[in-house]
């Protein structure tokens, strides 16, 4: 199945709509290279949803970037 750019944009809008405020804030802080702030948001996500592998990955990346 070939995906179009519009399909991908639609999926992204859906994912953002479903994301928690902590995930969105973490992404924003991460993009601004505010590693400590992003870390705090991703820690909150990991506490609420320990099975969220993406949040664990981003949390690890914050630790890595801070060094």
C-alpha atoms as one frame of an Amber mdcrd trajectory, in Angstrom:
protein
   0.000   0.000   0.000   1.489   3.287  -1.100   1.049   6.131   1.345   0.582
   9.655   0.162   1.835  12.754   1.906  -1.755  13.601   2.830  -2.186  10.191
   4.503   0.922  10.795   6.571  -0.204  14.303   7.549  -3.589  12.931   8.559
  -1.968  10.246  10.709   0.279  12.828  12.348  -2.668  15.102  13.159  -4.470
  12.122  14.703  -1.426  11.145  16.779  -0.991  14.686  18.084  -4.696  14.895
  18.907  -4.452  11.677  20.953  -1.187  12.573  22.696  -1.228  13.636  26.308
  -0.276  17.192  27.251   2.924  15.860  28.842   3.957  14.202  25.576   3.301
  17.360  23.579   5.144  19.543  26.103   8.025  17.079  26.139   8.275  17.177
  22.360   8.239  20.971  22.358  10.946  21.188  25.035  13.021  18.565  23.219
  12.837  20.507  19.957  13.979  23.659  21.803  16.888  21.631  23.228  15.633
  22.185  26.774  16.804  18.766  27.870  15.965  19.080  31.586  12.426  20.262
  30.901  11.872  17.582  28.281  13.249  14.981  30.673  10.745  15.991  33.350
   7.828  15.675  30.918   8.951  12.302  29.591   9.486  11.031  33.162   5.884
  11.971  33.891   4.710  10.067  30.817   6.764   7.001  31.799   5.287   7.049
  35.311   1.735   7.205  33.971   2.303   4.681  31.184   5.318   2.413  31.833
   4.670   0.554  28.569   5.225   3.694  26.471   8.498   2.701  24.824   8.703
   5.906  22.821   8.670   8.027  26.013  11.387   5.812  27.506  13.461   6.289
  24.369  13.048  10.072  24.433  13.857  10.102  28.150  17.078   8.263  27.412
  17.885  10.694  24.619  17.445  13.606  27.067  19.953  11.979  29.406  22.337
  11.484  26.485  21.959  15.046  25.193  22.579  16.565  28.639  26.077  15.015
  28.803
